[in-house]
C-alpha cells in the first residue's frame, strides 16, 4: 500500500491510500482535478472517502466525489452542516462504531476542533495494519494500541506563533483560534509519548502551518523522541510500502 499526499495545509488536505486493486481517499479538500489525476482519471477502484469534518480545506470536493459515484463517510453533524441531509452516497458514521469500507475497516473517534462533530480515525487494512489518523484537533484524550502507522497533525510551534504575535505578523485573536483548533508540535510529541509505538513503522506529520512551523525542526524532534521513520507531508509526496511491515 502506498500513501499519496495531494495536499496538507490550510489550502487543502487530501490523502490517498492505494494499491493496485483498491484506494481509500482521506479528506477531499483539494480540487477534484487533482484527485482524478492522482487516480489516473478512474474512480473504479476507490472504496470510498472518509471525512473528518466540514471545513472547506477538508471537504472542498465533496459534491464532485458524490457525482463521481464515490461513497463519502462522515458524521451526521458534518453532513448536516454542509447541507446534505439525504443522498444515496452519503454514509453516516459515529465515534466508537466500526464501519467497513470495502477491505478497509474504519473506527472513528472524537477529536477537539471548532466545528460540529469532528472525528479522527483508526484505519485498518491487511497490508497497512492499523493507521492512526488525527488532524485539526488541539488535543486527543484517547490512547491507542497496536498502531502500525501514524498520520498526525503538527500544525504550529508555540514558540513560533508567540513570536509572530509579538512581531505583529499575526493578530492575537488568530493565535487564540489556533490554540483551540489545531495541534501544536508540543502536543503532538506528548500524544506520541502517551502511546505504545513499538509496532509503528511510519509517522507522517501533516497540516503544518506556513508561518508558524518549521518542518526540519519538527521532523528532527519527532525522530529524536521516537526513533521512527518520520515524513513531513507536502503535496506530491508518495510514501511507498506504507505497510504493517516495512518490507
LUMBAVEX-126795 format. One record per atom (N, C-alpha, C): x, y, z; residue in one letter. Coordinates in steps of 0.001 Angstrom, whole numbers, padded with zeros to 6 digits, always signed. Example, Ala and Ser with C-alpha at 12.3 -4.5 7.8 and 13.67 -1.06 7.14 Angstrom:
2
+013190-005690+007800a;+012300-004500+007800a;+013200-003300+007800a;+012850-002250+007080s;+013670-001060+007140s;+012900+000030+007870s;
//
This chain:
247
+000852-001195+000000x;+000000+000000+000000x;+000891+001249+000000x;+000534+002208-000822x;+001239+003481-000853x;+000348+004570-000276x;+000967+005596+000275x;+000235+006780+000735x;+000617+007954-000153x;-000390+008544-000802x;-000175+009722-001633x;-000700+010955-000910x;+000083+012011-000899x;-000344+013289-000313x;-000675+014238-001449x;-001952+014637-001532x;-002369+015587-002559x;-002370+017013-002035x;-002482+017150-000734x;-002449+018458-000094x;-002446+018268+001405x;-001734+019150+002116x;-001663+019014+003571x;-001386+020373+004196x;-002360+021277+004038x;-002199+022629+004566x;-003567+023298+004606x;-003591+024549+005023x;-004855+025289+005058x;-005399+025543+003656x;-004578+025321+002625x;-005037+025471+001246x;-005817+024254+000765x;-005646+023134+001446x;-006364+021930+001057x;-005683+020681+001569x;-006512+019713+002014x;-005995+018469+002571x;-006629+017271+001876x;-005795+016330+001451x;-006292+015121+000826x;-005163+014093+000782x;-005515+012861+001126x;-004547+011761+001150x;-005216+010541+000531x;-004429+009714-000153x;-004980+008507-000758x;-004129+007309-000350x;-004778+006301+000254x;-004149+005006+000484x;-004483+004137-000723x;-003450+003568-001356x;-003699+002933-002656x;-002765+001764-002911x;-003338+000682-003431x;-002542-000368-004048x;-003103-000602-005448x;-002745-001699-006088x;-003170-001897-007469x;-004662-002173-007593x;-005287-002677-006519x;-006681-003091-006600x;-007673-002112-005994x;-007256-001324-005003x;-008213-000504-004265x;-007559+000773-003740x;-008420+001730-003359x;-007936+003008-002847x;-008948+003575-001865x;-008450+004237-000853x;-009285+004949+000109x;-008835+006400+000134x;-009771+007312-000083x;-009482+008740-000016x;-009747+009213+001412x;-008792+009940+001971x;-008941+010516+003309x;-008937+012034+003155x;-010074+012668+003426x;-010287+014092+003203x;-010379+014380+001701x;-011100+015440+001361x;-011244+015800-000058x;-011225+017325-000201x;-010223+017944+000412x;-010156+019401+000440x;-009379+020036-000693x;-009076+019259-001730x;-008374+019791-002902x;-009293+019717-004113x;-008863+020302-005205x;-009662+020307-006427x;-009867+018883-006947x;-011053+018593-007429x;-011358+017260-007941x;-010425+016864-009077x;-009913+017838-009816x;-008965+017534-010898x;-007701+016883-010349x;-007259+017343-009185x;-006059+016763-008568x;-006322+015335-008103x;-007534+015095-007582x;-007888+013751-007145x;-007965+012810-008341x;-008597+013271-009417x;-008696+012455-010633x;-007310+012108-011177x;-006449+013087-011220x;-005103+012860-011752x;-004346+011842-010902x;-004480+011949-009574x;-003788+011019-008680x;-004283+009593-008850x;-005529+009447-009324x;-006136+008125-009522x;-006113+007692-010982x;-005269+008338-011770x;-005180+008033-013209x;-006536+008157-013887x;-007313+009139-013434x;-008590+009514-014042x;-009627+008385-014029x;-009569+007552-012999x;-010555+006484-012839x;-010882+006291-011364x;-012180+006255-011051x;-012623+006027-009678x;-013038+004568-009450x;-012759+003682-010405x;-013239+002306-010334x;-012759+001581-009079x;-011529+001835-008659x;-011005+001087-007513x;-011149+001836-006187x;-011830+002982-006202x;-011991+003762-004972x;-013072+003128-004097x;-012686+002726-002903x;-013634+002119-001964x;-014546+003164-001344x;-014012+004377-001148x;-014784+005452-000550x;-013881+006574-000106x;-014499+007568+000489x;-013770+008710+001049x;-014237+008888+002484x;-013295+009026+003415x;-013639+009322+004803x;-013255+010766+005104x;-014145+011445+005820x;-014040+012891+006013x;-014102+013212+007503x;-013141+014002+007991x;-013083+014291+009428x;-014072+015361+009865x;-014281+016400+009015x;-015171+017499+009408x;-015478+018376+008196x;-016271+019420+008426x;-016871+020161+007322x;-016034+021282+006728x;-014973+021719+007349x;-014227+022873+006848x;-013748+022635+005418x;-013791+023690+004614x;-013572+023564+003179x;-012203+023023+002800x;-011194+023284+003625x;-009882+022750+003286x;-009810+021234+003491x;-010931+020640+003929x;-011034+019187+004064x;-012184+018614+003233x;-013144+019449+002840x;-014363+018938+002198x;-014659+019558+000831x;-013736+020298+000275x;-013981+021116-000916x;-014597+020334-002072x;-014146+019119-002317x;-014602+018350-003488x;-015660+017310-003137x;-016329+017482-002009x;-017340+016514-001595x;-018396+016281-002670x;-019006+017340-003173x;-020077+017191-004154x;-019570+016529-005432x;-018334+016808-005817x;-017769+016200-007019x;-017555+014700-006833x;-017154+014287-005639x;-016983+012859-005372x;-018323+012137-005398x;-019347+012762-004817x;-020676+012160-004846x;-021150+011987-006284x;-020932+013010-007111x;-021324+012940-008517x;-020553+011859-009273x;-019316+011608-008805x;-018475+010596-009453x;-018810+009181-008975x;-019781+009071-008076x;-020203+007757-007603x;-019396+007211-006451x;-018737+008099-005697x;-017918+007689-004558x;-018725+007836-003266x;-018767+006795-002463x;-019393+006879-001149x;-018513+007714-000224x;-019139+008654+000494x;-018402+009522+001418x;-018922+009270+002828x;-017989+009034+003751x;-018302+008690+005131x;-017887+009831+006056x;-018843+010320+006856x;-018567+011386+007819x;-019676+011374+008868x;-019504+012174+009908x;-020514+012235+010957x;-021787+012903+010446x;-022886+012610+011107x;-024159+013226+010752x;-024066+014738+010899x;-023372+015208+011942x;-023210+016647+012152x;-022479+017321+011011x;-021472+016640+010479x;-020718+017196+009349x;-021606+017354+008123x;-022331+016302+007770x;-023197+016367+006591x;-024323+017385+006772x;-024879+017458+007978x;-025964+018404+008230x;-025481+019832+008064x;-024302+020127+008586x;-023740+021477+008456x;-023521+021825+006986x;-023090+020847+006214x;-022809+021082+004794x;-024082+021092+003943x;-025212+020769+004558x;-026482+020822+003843x;-026854+019556+003113x;-026200+018428+003451x;-026507+017153+002807x;-027257+016266+003796x;-028567+016329+003768x;-029372+015519+004677x;-029634+014129+004098x;-029802+014055+002783x;-030068+012778+002145x;-029345+012692+000803x;-028665+011592+000609x;-028035+011276-000678x;-027606+009814-000568x;-027830+009043-001616x;-027555+007610-001507x;-026067+007300-001349x;-025203+008260-001641x;-023760+008053-001476x;-023244+008560-000129x;-024089+009193+000656x;-023700+009692+001974x;-023849+008581+003006x;-022801+008363+003771x;-022803+007319+004787x;-022472+007950+006150x;-023445+007935+007054x;-023225+008493+008388x;-022412+007522+009240x;-021420+008060+009913x;-020630+007259+010845x;-020574+007995+012178x;-020243+007255+013238x;-020183+007875+014561x;-019026+007304+015359x;-018594+008070+016325x;-017466+007670+017161x;-017757+006349+017859x;-016796+005443+017809x;-016908+004170+018506x;-017522+003043+017723x;-018043+003333+016523x;-018706+002307+015717x;-017879+002018+014464x;-017370+000802+014350x;-016549+000428+013200x;-017411+000347+011940x;-016877+000852+010845x;-017552+000753+009554x;-016589+000105+008561x;-017115-000772+007723x;-016315-001416+006692x;-016480-000661+005382x;-015353-000228+004848x;-015323+000459+003557x;-014547-000446+002612x;-015255-001389+002032x;-014635-002460+001247x;-013645-003210+002144x;-012374-003282+001747x;-011388-004012+002550x;-010826-003199+003714x;-011209-001957+003803x;-010759-001096+004889x;-011782-001117+006034x;-011296-001219+007253x;-012148-001071+008422x;-011777+000237+009115x;-012778+001052+009394x;-012536+002386+009948x;-013240+002518+011291x;-012469+002876+012315x;-013028+003151+013636x;-012908+004646+013907x;-014010+005389+013872x;-013961+006828+014179x;-013862+007053+015696x;-013269+008182+016072x;-013245+008585+017481x;-013344+010108+017556x;-013763+010593+018709x;-013981+012028+018879x;-012652+012773+018960x;-012634+013967+018354x;-011500+014876+018479x;-012016+016260+018881x;-011089+017182+019127x;-011449+018517+019609x;-011119+019555+018544x;-012162+020133+017937x;-011961+021146+016899x;-013156+022088+016912x;-013019+023251+016301x;-014089+024254+016336x;-015084+024021+015202x;-015760+022873+015241x;-016761+022541+014247x;-017793+021618+014889x;-018711+021093+014089x;-019906+020460+014650x;-019634+019104+015304x;-019139+018151+014530x;-018958+016786+015045x;-017734+016146+014382x;-016544+016643+014719x;-015326+016166+014059x;-014893+014787+014544x;-014169+014091+013693x;-013721+012737+014000x;-012258+012532+013623x;-011604+011663+014367x;-010344+011075+013953x;-010617+009641+013564x;-009601+008948+013028x;-009843+007588+012540x;-008705+006641+012896x;-009075+005398+013183x;-008142+004279+013080x;-008571+003510+011842x;-007669+003389+010895x;-007953+002732+009615x;-007182+001423+009579x;-007891+000322+009372x;-007237-000981+009325x;-007358-001603+007945x;-006251-002122+007475x;-006212-002894+006230x;-005158-003972+006424x;-005344-005114+005770x;-004405-006221+005980x;-002971-005849+005595x;-002793-004919+004665x;-001448-004520+004265x;-000847-003489+005215x;-001640-002519+005605x;-001109-001400+006400x;-001134-001660+007898x;-001935-002649+008341x;-002190-002770+009766x;-003078-001621+010210x;-002892-001159+011423x;-003701-000072+011979x;-003014+001275+011765x;-003722+002177+011092x;-003223+003536+010863x;-003999+004489+011763x;-003291+005288+012536x;-003918+006332+013346x;-003895+007631+012560x;-005077+008225+012357x;-005184+009484+011599x;-005809+010559+012475x;-005027+011607+012757x;-005500+012731+013581x;-005135+014032+012884x;-006143+014871+012637x;-005878+016211+012118x;-006889+017188+012696x;-006530+018466+012730x;-007415+019529+013197x;-008011+019192+014573x;-007137+018922+015508x;-007564+018664+016884x;-006472+019147+017817x;-006829+020025+018748x;-005800+020563+019637x;-005429+019589+020746x;-006231+018522+020903x;-005977+017557+021966x;-006752+016284+021673x;-006168+015140+021997x;-006854+013855+021867x;-006681+013103+023180x;-007798+012755+023802x;-007747+012108+025120x;-007522+010609+025019x;-007843+010022+023876x;-007718+008569+023717x;-006266+008116+023737x;-006064+006886+024180x;-004794+006204+023999x;-005044+005009+023088x;-004057+004684+022267x;-004268+003705+021209x;-003264+002562+021327x;-003711+001371+020917x;-002866+000186+020975x;-002717-000423+019590x;-001649-001173+019423x;-001423-001938+018186x;-001458-001058+016944x;-000804+000083+017015x;-000732+001011+015879x;+000517+000710+015061x;+000342+000656+013732x;+001458+000352+012832x;+001962+001546+012042x;+001083+002526+011794x;+001466+003751+011093x;+000657+004903+011662x;+001252+006082+011692x;+000593+007244+012277x;+000647+008419+011310x;-000508+009050+011104x;-000615+010298+010342x;-001204+011311+011307x;-000414+012316+011703x;-000819+013182+012812x;-000456+014642+012540x;-001342+015520+012959x;-001128+016946+012767x;-000004+017476+013667x;+000804+018348+013101x;+001796+019129+013862x;+001752+020528+013266x;+000701+021269+013566x;+000374+022489+012842x;+001306+023653+013149x;+001675+023811+014421x;+002429+025007+014798x;+003337+024742+015986x;+004276+025637+016176x;+005119+025668+017364x;+004632+026793+018260x;+004442+026510+019521x;+004003+027548+020452x;+004988+028719+020480x;+006261+028398+020426x;+007285+029455+020437x;+007194+030320+019186x;+007035+029691+018021x;+006981+030445+016770x;+005739+031314+016680x;+004587+030785+017079x;+003360+031571+016953x;+003375+032746+017934x;+003931+032542+019110x;+004034+033640+020073x;+004982+034723+019561x;+006059+034316+018904x;+006994+035278+018332x;+006345+036051+017188x;+005541+035380+016376x;+004855+036056+015278x;+003825+037058+015784x;+003181+036756+016907x;+002263+037721+017519x;+003041+038917+018032x;+004156+038654+018680x;+004977+039740+019236x;+005480+040674+018145x;+005812+040106+016980x;+006332+040903+015866x;+005213+041545+015040x;+003971+041255+015379x;+002845+041821+014647x;+002544+041134+013330x;+003122+039946+013125x;+002891+039227+011872x;+001519+038588+011822x;+000998+038203+012978x;-000359+037665+013058x;-001053+038289+014258x;-002375+038488+014205x;-003102+039069+015333x;-003267+038061+016466x;-003413+038569+017668x;-003524+037691+018829x;-004770+036812+018776x;-005872+037345+018195x;-007091+036531+018126x;-006879+035291+017273x;-006006+035398+016241x;-005730+034240+015403x;-004935+033199+016186x;-004008+033658+016999x;-003279+032747+017870x;-004242+031980+018777x;-005185+032699+019360x;-006153+032070+020256x;-006985+031026+019518x;-007349+031333+018274x;-008147+030387+017485x;-007334+029129+017173x;-006062+029319+016828x;-005203+028177+016514x;-005028+027286+017740x;-004837+027901+018908x;-004660+027139+020148x;-005852+026230+020446x;-007046+026634+020023x;-008248+025855+020338x;-008804+025112+019130x;-007972+024912+018111x;-008455+024205+016936x;-007415+023305+016268x;-006143+023515+016541x;-005097+022743+015870x;-004088+022199+016870x;-003371+021158+016450x;-002400+020506+017321x;-001010+021093+017124x;-000407+021499+018222x;+000958+022017+018183x;+001946+020859+018127x;+003176+021155+017751x;+004217+020133+017768x;+004455+019659+019199x;+004276+020551+020162x;+004453+020163+021563x;+003410+019126+021981x;+002160+019360+021598x;+001099+018404+021919x;+001246+017132+021101x;+001682+017260+019868x;+001948+016096+019030x;+002960+015175+019703x;+004031+015742+020204x;+005066+014947+020883x;+004508+014283+022137x;+003689+015003+022883x;+003080+014423+024083x;+002123+013289+023723x;+001381+013475+022643x;+000453+012439+022192x;+001205+011180+021796x;+002278+011348+021068x;+003086+010201+020667x;+003695+009511+021883x;+004158+010294+022850x;+004778+009730+024044x;+003784+008952+024896x;+002506+009305+024801x;+001475+008660+025623x;+001023+007319+025054x;+001508+006966+023869x;+001053+005741+023215x;+002212+004786+022952x;+001873+003516+022829x;+002857+002475+022544x;+003212+002517+021059x;+004449+002866+020765x;+004889+002994+019370x;+005755+001820+018924x;+005782+000756+019706x;+006702-000343+019436x;+006486-000992+018072x;+005247-000951+017565x;+004955-001581+016277x;+004837-000571+015125x;+005141+000690+015392x;+004964+001741+014391x;+006115+001752+013386x;+005780+001814+012101x;+006783+001888+011035x;+006983+003311+010521x;+005886+004064+010359x;+005967+005415+009799x;+005174+006389+010653x;+005722+007591+010807x;+004984+008714+011381x;+004993+009830+010342x;+003803+010283+009966x;+003684+011340+008968x;+003111+012579+009651x;+003846+013680+009599x;+003401+014945+010187x;+002646+015735+009127x;+001417+016125+009445x;+000563+016751+008443x;+000064+018127+008889x;-000465+018855+007901x;-001147+020139+008131x;-000254+021154+008851x;+001016+021243+008444x;+001916+022239+009032x;+001522+023634+008564x;+001540+024580+009486x;+001258+025971+009160x;+002380+026551+008313x;+002019+027418+007358x;+003033+028073+006535x;+003912+029009+007348x;+003321+029662+008354x;+004037+030708+009082x;+004476+030316+010484x;+003860+029303+011050x;+004095+029004+012461x;+004717+027636+012707x;+005380+027105+011697x;+006015+025801+011841x;+007400+025813+011204x;+008166+024778+011532x;+009479+024576+010926x;+009613+023084+010639x;+009453+022713+009388x;+009371+021305+009011x;+010599+020507+009445x;+011787+021058+009228x;+013016+020339+009579x;+013123+020127+011083x;+012794+021156+011851x;+012866+021032+013305x;+011808+020072+013836x;+010604+020126+013276x;+009536+019224+013708x;+009930+017777+013432x;+010442+017526+012228x;+010855+016178+011845x;+011956+015657+012773x;+012936+016506+013043x;+014051+016103+013901x;+013583+015822+015329x;+012641+016637+015821x;+012134+016455+017181x;+011407+015123+017318x;+010579+014784+016328x;+009822+013531+016395x;+010750+012332+016201x;+011691+012439+015286x;+012673+011365+015102x;+013475+011145+016380x;+013899+012245+016991x;+014702+012138+018204x;+013958+011499+019353x;+012684+011793+019476x;+011889+011239+020578x;+011481+009792+020323x;+011118+009478+019068x;+010522+008177+018787x;+011474+007148+018185x;+012498+007616+017470x;+013389+006702+016768x;+012752+006063+015546x;+011645+006640+015089x;+010910+006084+013965x;+011214+006837+012670x;+010779+006232+011550x;+010900+006902+010251x;+009819+007966+010181x;+010225+009228+009999x;+009302+010359+010050x;+009293+011071+008702x;+008088+011412+008234x;+007906+012156+006985x;+007133+013434+007291x;+007412+014470+006536x;+006614+015695+006601x;+005791+015777+005328x;+004478+015795+005484x;+003586+015755+004327x;+003622+017060+003555x;+003704+016933+002249x;+003598+018065+001338x;+002998+017536+000047x;+002311+018375-000677x;+001658+017948-001905x;+002660+017290-002846x;+002323+016111-003328x;+003190+015378-004237x;+003985+014271-003573x;+004020+014246-002243x;+004757+013203-001541x;+004062+011849-001721x;+004838+010828-002044x;+004338+009453-002101x;+005218+008610-001195x;+004599+007957-000227x;+005330+007063+000669x;+005005+005640+000251x;+005973+004957-000304x;+005767+003588-000745x;+005897+002621+000442x;+005286+001463+000315x;+005321+000441+001367x;+004855+001012+002708x;+003720+001685+002675x;+003123+002231+003899x;+002351+001084+004562x;+003130+000104+005043x;+002561-001187+005401x;+002758-001541+006869x;+002154-002661+007255x;+002292-003171+008610x;+003741-003551+008889x;+004389-004127+007856x;+005794-004463+007946x;+006547-003619+006920x;+007757-003177+007246x;+008481-002260+006341x;+008697-002828+004940x;+008890-004148+004817x;+009200-004720+003505x;+008341-005951+003253x;
//
